[in-house]
Amino acid sequence: MNRTTALQKMMKWDKQGRYVFTLADLTKIFAEDSPKALQAGLNRLVKEEILLRPARGIYLFNLAYSRDSRAIEHIARALRRGEYNYVSLESALSEYGIISQIPIDRLTVMTTGRKGTYPTPFGTIEFTHTKRRQEDILADVVQTNRPLKIAKPERALRDLKRVGRNVHLVDEGALSYAE
């Protein structure tokens, strides 16, 4: 893969609003003859800072015009593609103003996939596993104009209690106001 072809293909996806890719996505996009050739090409693009590698197996088109302030959520969605994921716990409660602290370097996500913590240049993504059914998840989340759905305030608080997190920062007055 040469640089010009790679830029053309990345810009095509950028025009569609997509700038975060998994290795499997790039394998399909670039259709190289061998995995070694693909990896060598990707390594060159990373070295030239055309692509960033924020997490293992995840690539971000660094020159994207569609890049927004929610890059960390795009990365989280790519890390757990095929699973139900939603912003919850401290991240959601902070957005609703229910806890006083604002997690500026951490995104807490509930997932039906594996738990795990992923440090990225955009902050740390913390996945917490849930065994809840799809129907229950969809009933308690809000779809907004962002990559991940967000838990309703009461769901985020229940998740916080269920996973045994500290609840002393919760402002009960703000909770009743948010509902």
C-alpha positions in Angstrom: 0.0 0.0 0.0 1.4 3.4 -0.9 0.8 6.6 1.0 -1.4 8.2 -1.7 -3.7 5.3 -2.0 -4.0 4.9 1.8 -4.9 8.6 2.1 -7.5 8.4 -0.6 -9.2 5.4 1.0 -9.0 7.0 4.5 -10.5 10.3 3.2 -13.3 8.4 1.6 -14.3 6.9 4.9 -13.7 10.2 6.7 -16.3 11.8 4.4 -18.8 9.2 5.7 -17.9 10.3 9.3 -15.8 7.3 10.2 -12.3 7.7 11.4 -11.7 4.8 13.9 -11.0 1.3 12.6 -10.1 -2.1 13.8 -7.4 -4.1 12.2 -10.1 -6.3 10.6 -11.6 -3.2 9.0 -8.3 -2.1 7.6 -7.7 -5.6 6.2 -10.9 -5.3 4.2 -10.2 -1.7 3.2 -6.7 -2.2 1.9 -7.0 -5.8 0.6 -3.2 -6.4 0.8 -1.8 -9.7 -0.5 -0.3 -10.8 2.8 -0.8 -9.9 6.5 2.9 -8.9 6.7 2.5 -6.4 3.8 -0.6 -4.9 5.5 1.2 -4.7 8.9 4.3 -3.1 7.3 2.0 -0.5 5.5 0.1 0.3 8.7 3.4 0.7 10.6 4.6 3.2 8.0 1.3 5.1 8.3 1.6 5.2 12.1 5.2 6.3 11.9 4.2 9.1 9.5 1.4 10.0 12.0 -1.3 9.5 9.4 -2.8 6.8 11.6 -2.7 6.6 15.4 -2.8 3.4 17.3 -4.7 4.3 20.5 -5.2 0.7 21.6 -4.0 -2.7 20.4 -5.8 -3.5 17.1 -7.4 -0.1 16.9 -6.4 2.6 14.4 -7.5 6.3 14.2 -7.2 8.4 11.0 -5.3 11.3 12.5 -6.1 13.7 9.6 -9.8 13.2 9.7 -12.1 16.2 9.2 -14.9 14.3 10.9 -12.9 13.8 14.1 -14.9 15.1 17.1 -14.6 15.4 20.8 -15.9 11.9 21.4 -12.9 10.0 19.9 -12.6 7.9 23.1 -16.2 6.7 22.7 -15.5 5.7 19.1 -12.5 3.8 20.3 -14.6 2.1 23.0 -17.2 1.1 20.5 -14.5 -0.4 18.2 -12.9 -2.3 21.1 -16.2 -4.0 21.9 -17.9 -4.2 18.5 -20.7 -6.6 18.4 -21.5 -6.2 22.1 -24.0 -4.0 23.9 -22.1 -1.0 25.4 -23.3 2.1 27.2 -21.7 4.9 29.2 -22.6 4.4 32.8 -21.3 4.5 36.4 -19.2 7.6 37.2 -19.1 9.0 33.7 -22.9 9.0 33.2 -23.6 10.3 36.7 -21.1 13.1 36.3 -22.7 14.1 33.0 -26.1 14.3 34.7 -24.5 16.3 37.6 -25.4 13.7 40.1 -21.8 13.3 41.4 -19.6 16.2 42.1 -16.4 14.9 40.6 -15.8 14.9 36.9 -13.8 12.0 35.5 -11.7 13.9 33.0 -9.3 11.1 32.0 -11.6 8.1 32.3 -14.7 6.7 30.5 -16.7 4.1 32.3 -18.6 1.8 30.1 -20.9 -1.1 30.9 -20.6 -4.0 28.3 -22.0 -7.4 27.6 -18.5 -8.2 26.5 -15.3 -8.8 28.5 -14.3 -6.4 31.3 -11.0 -4.6 30.9 -9.1 -1.3 31.2 -7.5 0.3 28.1 -5.2 3.3 28.4 -5.4 5.5 25.3 -4.0 8.9 24.4 -7.6 10.2 24.9 -8.0 8.8 28.4 -8.6 5.4 30.0 -11.5 3.3 28.9 -12.9 1.1 31.7 -15.3 -1.7 30.6 -17.4 -3.4 33.3 -19.2 -6.6 32.3 -23.0 -6.8 32.8 -25.1 -9.9 32.5 -28.3 -7.9 31.8 -30.4 -8.9 28.9 -30.5 -6.8 25.7 -34.1 -5.8 26.3 -33.3 -4.5 29.8 -30.3 -2.6 28.5 -32.2 -0.9 25.7 -35.0 0.1 28.1 -32.6 1.9 30.4 -30.4 3.8 28.0 -30.8 7.0 26.0 -29.6 7.3 22.4 -28.1 10.7 21.8 -26.0 12.2 19.0 -22.9 10.4 20.2 -21.1 7.1 19.5 -22.3 5.2 22.6 -25.7 5.2 24.3 -25.8 6.6 27.9 -27.5 5.1 30.9 -30.5 6.9 32.3 -29.6 8.4 35.7 -31.4 5.7 37.8 -29.8 2.9 35.7 -26.3 4.5 36.2 -26.8 4.6 40.0 -28.1 1.0 40.1 -25.0 0.0 38.0 -22.8 1.9 40.5 -24.3 0.1 43.4 -24.3 -3.3 41.7 -20.6 -3.3 40.9 -19.8 -2.2 44.5 -18.5 1.3 43.7 -18.3 4.1 46.2 -21.7 6.0 46.4 -20.8 8.7 48.9 -20.3 11.3 46.2 -23.9 10.8 44.9 -26.1 13.9 45.5 -29.6 12.5 46.1 -31.1 15.9 45.5 -29.6 16.1 42.0 -30.7 12.5 41.4 -34.4 13.4 42.0 -34.0 16.5 39.8 -32.4 14.5 36.9 -35.3 12.0 36.9 
